Amino acid sequence: MSQQAILEMRSITKNFPGVKALSDVSFSVAPGEIHCLVGENGAGKSTLMKVLSGVYPHGTFEGDIVYNGTPQRFRGIADSEKAGIAIIYQELALVPEMTVYENILLGNEIRRGLRIDWNETIKRAKEALARVKLDVDPEAKVKDLGVGKQQLVEIAKALSRDAKLLILDEPTAALNESDCDNLLEIIQGLKRHGVTSIMISHKLKEVIRIADTVTVLRDGKTICTLSAGRGEVTEPALINHMVGREIDDVFPKRAHVRSDEVVFEAKGWNAYDPKLGRAVLRDVSFNVKRGEIVGFAGLMGSGRTELARSLFGNPDGYRVSGELYLEGKSARFDSPTAAIRSGLAYATEDRKGNGLVLIQDVRQNITLANLRALAARGVIDENAEIKVANQYRESLHIKTPSIDQKVVNLSGGNQQKVSVAKWLYAGPRLLILDEPTRGIDVGAKYEIYTIMNGLVERGMSIIMISSELPEVLGMSDRVYVVSQGRVTGELPVAEADQETIMRMATS
């Protein structure tokens, strides 16, 4: 490895009970470069960065961390931060009720004796905000900022501590296209000012756009390191190294069977959010036919998720009006339980927060939405539950040591499969998938797409909400476009393209 490297990780091996998460992983990072880590879910990327940042302290892993030419023995995050390393996770570590400047200097306050010098604190916060080109009031509360601006506050917080090596774990996963572009430009700007970045991302187009060097991990091992300068960083090459095989078609082929049988229909559907004091849906009409995937596209905040949640028992308490029809009969679902019993299922975009019970095991999560089918006189038949969970584990290829494994320990792709399994066991006629592949890698995406195709080929109907236009175009039979709470267009997929959808989404 190069002696000029700012960072070298040498033969890193990390074990958990029953699982070898990292096996002899080595890679190096040159000063001032943008180095991307890619790999399927469960490849070991986040674990490797937790080793680097001290989350997993020295002594809990094998191998060496060499930073600026000196071997390191980080006992915790405080040690790595003191050395100039900062890590920013996908789930932001900000305090929503505190101001921007309080968050930026949290734990690193400027004091004059026993008192905090608030004037100097605000001054330093403004300097850090300027470095990331974020023009917000430092006295604003973080909860009032959008996700993209919150991400920049996190980076400003790291820079305020004089970080020289910035680790970003899926920084664009929850951002819209505009915020993604802005964040990538900020990272490139930091490079010009001497900040080295390591970025974990599943979005290969972003990796290709921004990376100087890419290291690929697979099954906890280093597969290769590719140089953008030598033309090695291409999408086919990355996919091939990540999954160990070529995926010629990112979206698996499916026969688009035409059916005129309408399974679900909404007419003039409206929703008013009393918390926001405004309408979130206005006069929305659409239908879903048997055995088809209907895609819903639109910008973040357009009302797609609000539509799904208002239909699925309205858990947010919107004031709703309009007409719903399920298989030709008038319907209205007063709770998610009523929606489930009527044949609707909703896999939320936030699988960790609302879709799964992370501290419970795979078996309990799979059967959660249909426990009545396993209960006799109020008692769960555990043998039947085990049989059901194992059937879905096998049919959906859920990678887990056993169905007794806690869901929190699974990769994102396998968590998503558990979420889908939960709703399939409920026996839905209409499955709503909200961002079904968010935060999962290309190989796991392909498996989710294959599952979706199999479901519609057997007659199920699917509503798919997605922020990724290639996904909408690659998987849908028809596309509805949503903008500012309204449906602004309906297109057969054969007539749809990204430009047309974006035009409708911004109308």
Phi, psi and omega in degrees: 000154184294137176286347180275359184294141172284332181219136169228129171248119190245117172051050181282125177232130182225126180246141167244165180306113178081359185222132171262103185284324179227137181226102174057046182276131177224139170195163180227156182232129179277151179300136174076009179261163171256112185248120182259141172251125179231161180160163179294163173302136182087003181286339177112008185298306182294323177299317180299319180288331175290328173295315182296320186274357178091000174302317169259104190288164177306135182103342177263001178215167175255153179110182186232143170251121178243118183238125184052039176081001184242128175299139184244148175229071183291125178267352180180180182298325181301323179293317181292322178295321178297328179281347179106019179250131179230138179242136179240118184272163177299319174273107189296142182260054178254157177260106189304323185279351180267161181285169178300312184292326177295321178292318183297321183258011182300124182082357181222037187295150178268123186243150168238097188072232181269352184257150175279132176274094186292325179298314179292325178299314180295321178300313179296322179297318178298321178297318179294320178297323179296325181295332178256012176056042179254112183263084176227159176290119181297345179267001176287149177282142183301325182298340181271001179263152173290167183299321180298319179288325177298321178299319179290327175298320177300317180292319177300321178299316180294318182291330179295342179261016175062042178292133177257338178233117185252124178253124181239116183261105181051056187292339184255007188302322185255013185260151172281177188298319181295314180294325176300311180301317181297316182296318180296322177295323178297316180298319177294324177294321177297324177301319180294341178257017172090006179274128177270139182233139168245122184238128172266130180206145172265350184272098189295327179296324176292320178300313181297323182291323195249336192282140165273322182218145179231129171253130181256129174250145174213126179054040175077014182232153174283123179267313181189165170236128185246146181252126176294325180297333178265008177075021184272344185269091177233158182298313178301320181294316180297314180299315181300316180288325182292314187259353179077011178202163177274135172251099186294319178243118179297328179250115183297147183289146177212140175287121180276094183276124181279134177222141178260001182280113180277122180270320183218142180212140173241137179231123176056044185277130182231151175214132178244129181262108182294336179290320179275340181073031180204164176284138176252344175221139182225113170053049182275127177229135177195170175216159179231128181262164183295135174071029177230157173255119178255118181270140174244116181248158179161165179284162177301134182087005182284340179115006183295310180293322177300323177298310181301314184289327178290328178285321186272063174079002173051057182293343181271359175072033175293153170272110188251152174208163183120188185238139174236142178227129176244114184051045174085352182254141179301137184219155173201128186250115185275352180201159175303325179299318179295321179296317180298315181293337178273351176109016175257149175221146184223109175270106187293157177292335181258079185295328181284321183277318187237345187267330186225158171259098193296328183278354175265166185274175182301316182301311183294324180290320183296322185266000190301323186275357183214046181296335180302328181290343182252357188260139171233116182055040175082005181245129181286132173279098186295326178296318178294322179296317178299318180298315180298312182298319179293325178298315180288326176302317181285315186290329180260004178055049178283118182275106180206144179303325177195168179286355176269000177290136177292140184297330181300336182271357179274158174290166181301319180297319180285328172299318180296323177295321177297319178299317178295317180301319179304316183280330177295324179293337177285350176069051185283156169266332179229123180250121177261120179248112182260111183051063188294340182240018180298129174074015177239158190278174187296324179292316178293324176302314181301320179292320177296317179298319180296319176299315180300315179299318179297323181293314182288330176294336177267007173103358177285156176247144184229133165260123180244119175260127183210142175272350182264108183298321176302325178293315178302314182288328184281338187244341189272154168269321175224157182231129168256138179250132182245135177217126178049044175080007180237151169278116184257000178182153174227131184223134164296144186299332180294338181256002186261146170214170186297322182296316180296316180297316181296323178297317178292325183289339181253007181280000000 
